[in-house]
């Protein structure tokens, strides 16, 4: 089998990180956080903490991927660092919880915001058309898909910066209102709220999934991860400050369409519809980014396990079309069956565990393979990785207490993945 051509550059890798991160989470999560506390400073502190955690995780991922620059992200890394079955479980969990479910949730959010602009448009139909169109684009043409993806991502960032600037001007020109009914802070609920925020920050590791297609991956991957993550963190904190100070925060409690409601309070109904259109446009790039990155994991699994070889089929000049099609089919199933909050908790819970294993893998690999060339070494090692692991495990523990059903779903996913591995483990590389 011929090697995958390295056609992507640093700008595309960085924009892929940005596009993967800025999705539905930032426009919805604050509504859930306000159920735990009405203190604006605490909520903004949580968003900053989430960004710092993502940055600490990116430092570790950058070291691992610079040393092992192949497609597949955590699947390849965990298989190499621990055991093939650990990587397989992560690949399986990534398929369901890391990509298919978030793509479905993002597409449905696109449909909801799109219907704010065109009231006669059915959100589910709009979501379906988006998923099929994006899948076809990235399955058939790699270069063309990357260019369009970059353009949508740049447009999304410009729209968010414009909203922050305009909203900030309106807020600073008037009086920011305080909550009408201040409530106490439930710190257990706040801890669980960090799982919501971790969902909003998903995608900071996106460049690791396409490392095998990047030019100069040892240089490109660390820069893309760190620059992309730091940029999005700044945007998230500023954007949520605009949300929280656009009016009385109590009106946002438990609401999904935080972006639309804030724009409505700041600029009026007509401007709110325009902002909703910009948000919908931005969500297109998120769906595209996840459609690019996820199938590279399943493609790598197909190359390692003969029983899954069909996942590695590519069209010349295009992406892994079978993997893209399968992921899109499950995403469509999510659109028609799941609710957003169910997706959010389940995804955050499941992927946090593999994030911890991967970050801890920096220490394991340094001990197991000290002579492995490392073009980049994680800043702050081992403390940045240790802080990441401890805080993520604390969030998981709080979620176990607060959301037991999501925990059972995560355990069921891993159990199914382990059984599936036993079925397909006829590769000479598996154990």
C-alpha positions as CSV (number, residue, x, y, z in Angstrom):
1,X,0.0,0.0,0.0
2,X,1.4,3.4,-1.0
3,X,2.3,6.0,1.5
4,X,-0.3,8.8,2.1
5,X,1.0,12.0,0.3
6,X,2.0,14.9,2.6
7,X,0.0,17.7,1.0
8,X,-1.2,19.8,4.1
9,X,0.8,22.8,5.4
10,X,1.0,24.6,8.8
11,X,-1.8,27.1,8.0
12,X,-4.2,24.3,7.2
13,X,-3.2,22.3,10.3
14,X,-3.7,25.4,12.5
15,X,-7.1,26.2,10.9
16,X,-8.1,22.6,11.3
17,X,-7.5,22.9,15.1
18,X,-9.5,26.2,15.2
19,X,-12.3,24.8,13.1
20,X,-12.5,21.6,15.2
21,X,-12.7,23.5,18.5
22,X,-15.1,26.3,17.7
23,X,-18.4,24.4,17.3
24,X,-21.7,24.2,19.2
25,X,-20.2,24.1,22.7
26,X,-19.1,27.7,22.9
27,X,-22.6,28.9,21.8
28,X,-24.5,26.7,24.2
29,X,-22.4,25.6,27.3
30,X,-22.8,28.8,29.3
31,X,-26.6,28.2,29.5
32,X,-25.8,25.0,31.4
33,X,-23.1,26.6,33.6
34,X,-25.6,29.2,34.8
35,X,-27.6,26.4,36.3
36,X,-24.7,25.9,38.7
37,X,-23.8,29.5,39.4
38,X,-24.9,33.0,38.5
39,X,-21.4,34.4,39.2
40,X,-20.1,35.7,35.9
41,X,-16.5,35.7,37.2
42,X,-16.6,32.0,38.2
43,X,-18.0,31.1,34.7
44,X,-15.3,33.1,32.9
45,X,-12.8,31.5,35.2
46,X,-14.1,28.1,34.2
47,X,-13.7,28.9,30.5
48,X,-10.1,30.1,31.1
49,X,-9.4,26.9,33.1
50,X,-10.8,24.8,30.3
51,X,-8.5,26.6,27.9
52,X,-5.5,26.1,30.1
53,X,-6.2,22.4,30.5
54,X,-6.5,22.1,26.7
55,X,-3.1,23.9,26.3
56,X,-1.5,21.6,28.9
57,X,-2.8,18.6,27.0
58,X,-1.6,20.1,23.7
59,X,1.9,20.4,25.0
60,X,2.0,16.6,25.7
61,X,0.3,15.7,22.4
62,X,2.8,17.9,20.5
63,X,5.7,15.9,21.9
64,X,4.2,12.6,21.1
65,X,3.1,13.5,17.6
66,X,6.3,15.2,16.7
67,X,8.1,12.0,17.6
68,X,5.5,9.7,15.9
69,X,4.1,11.7,13.0
70,X,1.5,9.4,11.5
71,X,-2.2,9.6,10.9
72,X,-4.6,8.4,13.5
73,X,-4.1,10.5,16.6
74,X,-4.6,8.8,20.0
75,X,-5.3,5.4,18.3
76,X,-1.7,5.2,17.0
77,X,-0.2,6.8,20.1
78,X,-1.9,4.5,22.6
79,X,-1.3,1.4,20.5
80,X,2.4,2.2,20.5
81,X,2.7,3.4,24.1
82,X,0.6,0.8,25.9
83,X,-1.0,-2.1,24.0
84,X,-2.8,-2.4,20.6
85,X,-6.1,-3.2,22.3
86,X,-5.9,0.1,24.3
87,X,-5.5,2.0,21.0
88,X,-8.3,0.1,19.5
89,X,-10.6,1.0,22.3
90,X,-9.7,4.6,21.8
91,X,-10.3,4.4,18.1
92,X,-13.7,2.8,18.7
93,X,-14.6,5.4,21.3
94,X,-13.4,8.1,18.9
95,X,-15.6,6.8,16.2
96,X,-18.8,7.0,18.3
97,X,-18.1,9.6,20.9
98,X,-15.4,11.7,19.4
99,X,-16.6,12.3,15.9
100,X,-19.9,10.8,14.8
101,X,-22.0,12.0,17.8
102,X,-20.4,15.5,17.8
103,X,-20.8,15.9,14.1
104,X,-24.5,14.9,14.4
105,X,-25.0,17.4,17.3
106,X,-23.2,20.2,15.4
107,X,-25.2,19.6,12.2
108,X,-28.4,19.7,14.2
109,X,-27.3,23.0,15.8
110,X,-26.6,24.3,12.3
111,X,-30.1,23.4,11.4
112,X,-31.5,25.2,14.4
113,X,-29.5,28.4,13.8
114,X,-30.3,28.2,10.0
115,X,-34.0,28.1,10.8
116,X,-33.6,31.4,12.7
117,X,-32.6,32.9,9.4
118,X,-35.0,31.0,7.2
119,X,-38.0,30.1,9.4
120,X,-39.5,27.7,6.8
121,X,-36.3,25.5,6.8
122,X,-36.7,22.3,8.7
123,X,-33.6,21.9,11.0
124,X,-33.4,18.2,10.5
125,X,-33.5,18.4,6.7
126,X,-30.9,21.2,6.8
127,X,-28.6,19.1,9.0
128,X,-29.0,16.1,6.7
129,X,-28.1,18.1,3.6
130,X,-25.1,19.6,5.3
131,X,-23.7,16.2,6.4
132,X,-24.1,14.6,3.0
133,X,-22.6,17.6,1.1
134,X,-19.5,17.9,3.4
135,X,-18.9,14.1,3.3
136,X,-19.0,14.0,-0.5
137,X,-16.6,17.0,-0.7
138,X,-13.9,15.5,1.5
139,X,-14.3,12.0,0.2
140,X,-13.8,13.1,-3.4
141,X,-11.2,15.8,-3.3
142,X,-8.5,16.4,-0.7
143,X,-7.0,19.6,-2.0
144,X,-10.3,21.3,-2.9
145,X,-11.8,20.2,0.4
146,X,-8.9,21.7,2.4
147,X,-9.2,25.0,0.6
148,X,-12.9,25.3,1.2
149,X,-12.4,24.2,4.8
150,X,-9.8,27.0,5.3
151,X,-12.1,29.6,3.8
152,X,-15.0,28.6,6.1
153,X,-12.8,28.6,9.1
154,X,-11.4,32.1,8.4
155,X,-14.9,33.4,7.8
156,X,-16.0,31.9,11.2
157,X,-13.1,33.5,13.1
158,X,-13.8,36.9,11.4
159,X,-17.5,36.6,12.4
160,X,-16.7,35.8,16.0
161,X,-14.1,38.6,16.3
162,X,-16.7,41.1,14.8
163,X,-19.4,39.9,17.2
164,X,-17.0,40.3,20.2
165,X,-16.0,43.8,19.0
166,X,-19.5,45.0,18.3
167,X,-20.9,43.4,21.5
168,X,-18.1,44.8,23.6
169,X,-18.7,48.3,22.3
170,X,-22.5,48.1,23.1
171,X,-21.8,46.7,26.6
172,X,-19.2,49.3,27.4
173,X,-21.4,52.1,26.1
174,X,-24.3,51.1,28.5
175,X,-24.9,49.6,31.9
176,X,-24.2,45.9,32.4
177,X,-27.1,44.4,34.4
178,X,-26.6,42.1,37.4
179,X,-28.5,38.9,37.8
180,X,-32.1,39.6,39.0
181,X,-32.1,36.5,41.3
182,X,-28.6,35.6,42.4
183,X,-28.1,32.0,43.4
184,X,-25.5,30.2,45.4
185,X,-22.7,28.3,43.7
186,X,-22.9,24.5,43.7
187,X,-19.3,23.5,43.4
188,X,-20.1,19.9,42.6
189,X,-22.2,21.1,39.7
190,X,-19.5,23.5,38.7
191,X,-17.1,20.6,38.6
192,X,-19.5,18.7,36.3
193,X,-19.7,21.9,34.3
194,X,-16.1,21.6,33.4
195,X,-17.1,18.4,31.5
196,X,-19.4,20.6,29.4
197,X,-16.5,23.0,28.8
198,X,-14.2,20.2,27.9
199,X,-16.7,19.3,25.2
200,X,-16.5,22.9,23.9
201,X,-12.7,22.6,23.8
202,X,-12.7,19.3,21.9
203,X,-10.7,19.4,18.8
204,X,-7.5,21.0,20.2
205,X,-5.7,17.8,19.2
206,X,-7.1,17.8,15.6
207,X,-3.7,18.2,13.9
208,X,-2.5,14.9,15.4
209,X,-5.1,13.0,13.3
210,X,-3.6,14.2,10.0
211,X,0.1,14.2,11.0
212,X,0.8,11.6,8.3
213,X,-0.4,14.1,5.6
214,X,1.4,17.2,6.9
215,X,4.5,18.7,5.4
216,X,7.3,18.8,8.1
217,X,5.1,17.3,10.8
218,X,7.7,17.6,13.5
219,X,7.5,21.4,13.2
220,X,3.9,21.8,12.0
221,X,2.1,19.7,14.6
222,X,3.4,21.4,17.8
223,X,2.9,24.9,16.3
224,X,-0.6,24.1,15.0
225,X,-1.7,22.6,18.4
226,X,-0.3,25.4,20.5
227,X,-1.2,28.4,18.3
228,X,-4.7,27.0,17.6
229,X,-5.5,26.2,21.2
230,X,-4.2,29.5,22.6
231,X,-6.1,31.5,20.0
232,X,-9.4,29.7,20.6
233,X,-9.0,30.0,24.4
234,X,-8.8,33.8,24.0
235,X,-11.8,33.9,21.7
236,X,-13.8,31.7,24.1
237,X,-13.2,33.9,27.1
238,X,-14.0,37.1,25.3
239,X,-17.0,35.6,23.5
240,X,-18.5,34.4,26.8
241,X,-17.9,37.7,28.5
242,X,-20.1,39.3,25.8
243,X,-22.7,36.6,26.4
244,X,-22.7,37.1,30.1
245,X,-22.7,40.9,30.1
246,X,-25.2,41.3,27.2
247,X,-28.0,41.5,29.7
248,X,-29.4,39.7,32.7
249,X,-27.7,36.3,32.7
250,X,-30.8,34.7,34.2
251,X,-32.5,34.7,30.8
252,X,-29.8,32.3,29.5
253,X,-30.2,29.7,32.2
254,X,-30.6,26.3,30.6
255,X,-30.9,27.7,27.1
256,X,-29.1,26.2,24.1
257,X,-29.2,29.1,21.7
258,X,-27.1,31.4,23.9
259,X,-25.5,33.1,20.9
260,X,-28.8,34.1,19.4
261,X,-30.3,35.3,22.6
262,X,-27.3,37.5,23.4
263,X,-27.3,39.0,19.9
264,X,-31.0,39.7,20.3
265,X,-30.4,41.6,23.6
266,X,-27.4,43.5,22.1
267,X,-28.5,44.4,18.6
268,X,-32.3,43.6,18.2
269,X,-34.2,40.9,16.3
270,X,-32.9,41.6,12.8
271,X,-29.3,41.7,13.8
272,X,-29.8,38.5,15.9
273,X,-31.0,36.7,12.7
274,X,-27.9,37.9,10.9
275,X,-25.6,36.7,13.8
276,X,-27.5,33.3,13.7
277,X,-26.6,33.1,10.0
278,X,-22.9,33.7,10.8
279,X,-23.0,31.1,13.5
280,X,-24.6,28.6,11.1
281,X,-21.9,29.4,8.6
282,X,-19.2,28.8,11.3
283,X,-20.7,25.4,12.2
284,X,-20.2,24.3,8.6
285,X,-16.4,24.5,9.1
286,X,-16.8,22.5,12.3
287,X,-18.6,19.7,10.5
288,X,-16.0,19.8,7.8
289,X,-13.1,19.6,10.2
290,X,-14.5,16.6,12.1
291,X,-15.2,14.9,8.7
292,X,-11.5,15.4,7.8
293,X,-10.0,14.2,11.1
294,X,-12.1,11.3,12.3
295,X,-11.9,9.0,9.3
296,X,-8.1,9.1,9.5
297,X,-8.3,7.1,12.7
298,X,-10.5,4.4,11.1
299,X,-8.3,4.4,8.1
300,X,-5.3,3.7,10.3
301,X,-7.2,1.0,12.1
302,X,-8.1,-0.6,8.7
303,X,-4.4,-0.8,7.9
304,X,-3.6,-2.5,11.1
305,X,-6.5,-5.0,11.3
306,X,-7.2,-7.1,8.1
307,X,-10.8,-7.5,9.3
308,X,-11.3,-3.8,9.0
309,X,-9.2,-3.3,5.8
310,X,-12.3,-1.9,4.0
311,X,-12.0,1.2,6.2
312,X,-8.7,2.2,4.5
313,X,-10.1,2.4,0.9
314,X,-9.3,5.8,-0.7
315,X,-10.2,7.3,-4.0
316,X,-7.1,8.8,-5.8
317,X,-6.8,12.4,-4.8
318,X,-9.6,12.0,-2.2
319,X,-10.0,11.0,1.4
320,X,-10.8,7.6,2.9
321,X,-14.3,7.5,1.4
322,X,-15.6,4.3,3.2
323,X,-14.6,5.7,6.6
324,X,-16.1,9.0,5.8
325,X,-19.3,7.4,4.7
326,X,-19.6,5.2,7.8
327,X,-19.0,8.1,10.1
328,X,-21.5,10.3,8.3
329,X,-24.1,7.5,8.5
330,X,-23.8,7.3,12.3
331,X,-23.8,11.1,12.5
332,X,-27.1,11.1,10.7
333,X,-28.5,8.5,13.1
334,X,-27.5,10.9,16.0
335,X,-29.4,13.7,14.3
336,X,-32.6,11.7,14.2
337,X,-32.4,10.1,17.7
338,X,-30.3,12.0,20.3
339,X,-30.7,15.2,22.3
340,X,-27.9,17.7,22.6
341,X,-27.3,17.4,26.4
342,X,-27.1,13.6,26.2
343,X,-24.5,13.9,23.5
344,X,-22.5,16.5,25.4
345,X,-22.1,14.6,28.7
346,X,-21.5,11.2,27.1
347,X,-18.8,12.6,24.7
348,X,-17.0,14.6,27.4
349,X,-17.0,11.7,29.8
350,X,-15.7,9.1,27.4
351,X,-13.0,11.1,25.7
352,X,-11.6,12.6,28.9
353,X,-10.4,9.1,29.9
354,X,-8.4,8.6,26.8
355,X,-7.0,12.2,27.0
356,X,-5.6,11.3,30.4
357,X,-4.1,8.1,29.1
358,X,-2.5,9.9,26.1
359,X,-1.0,12.8,28.2
360,X,0.3,10.3,30.7
361,X,1.9,8.5,27.8
362,X,4.6,11.1,27.5
363,X,6.1,9.9,30.8
364,X,5.6,6.2,29.8
365,X,7.2,6.6,26.4
366,X,10.2,8.6,27.8
367,X,10.9,5.8,30.2
368,X,10.3,3.0,27.6
369,X,12.0,4.6,24.6
370,X,14.5,7.1,25.9
371,X,16.5,7.1,22.6
372,X,13.4,7.9,20.4
373,X,14.1,11.2,18.6
374,X,12.0,14.0,20.0
375,X,12.0,17.1,17.9
376,X,9.8,18.8,20.4
377,X,9.7,18.3,24.2
378,X,6.7,19.3,26.3
379,X,7.1,22.6,28.1
380,X,6.7,22.2,31.9
381,X,7.2,18.5,31.9
382,X,6.1,16.7,34.1
383,X,3.9,19.2,35.9
384,X,1.7,20.4,33.0
385,X,0.8,16.8,32.2
386,X,0.2,15.9,35.8
387,X,-2.1,18.9,36.4
388,X,-4.0,18.0,33.2
389,X,-4.5,14.4,34.4
390,X,-5.5,15.2,37.9
391,X,-8.1,17.9,36.9
392,X,-9.6,15.7,34.2
393,X,-9.9,12.7,36.5
394,X,-11.5,15.0,39.1
395,X,-14.1,16.1,36.6
396,X,-14.8,12.5,35.6
397,X,-15.3,11.6,39.2
398,X,-17.8,14.4,39.7
399,X,-19.7,13.5,36.6
400,X,-19.9,9.9,37.8
401,X,-21.7,11.2,40.8
402,X,-23.9,13.7,39.0
403,X,-24.6,11.9,35.7
404,X,-24.6,8.1,36.3
405,X,-26.5,7.3,33.1
406,X,-23.8,8.9,31.0
407,X,-21.2,6.9,32.9
408,X,-23.0,3.7,32.1
409,X,-23.2,4.6,28.4
410,X,-19.4,5.3,28.4
411,X,-18.7,1.9,30.1
412,X,-21.0,0.2,27.6
413,X,-19.1,1.8,24.7
414,X,-15.8,0.5,26.0
415,X,-17.1,-3.0,26.6
416,X,-18.5,-3.2,23.0
417,X,-15.1,-1.9,21.7
418,X,-13.2,-4.6,23.6
419,X,-15.5,-7.3,22.3
420,X,-15.0,-6.0,18.7
421,X,-11.3,-6.0,19.2
422,X,-11.3,-9.7,20.1
423,X,-13.3,-10.4,16.9
424,X,-10.9,-8.5,14.6
425,X,-7.5,-9.1,16.3
426,X,-6.1,-11.4,13.6
427,X,-3.5,-8.8,12.6
428,X,0.2,-9.8,13.3
429,X,0.5,-6.4,15.0
430,X,-2.2,-7.1,17.6
431,X,-2.0,-8.9,20.9
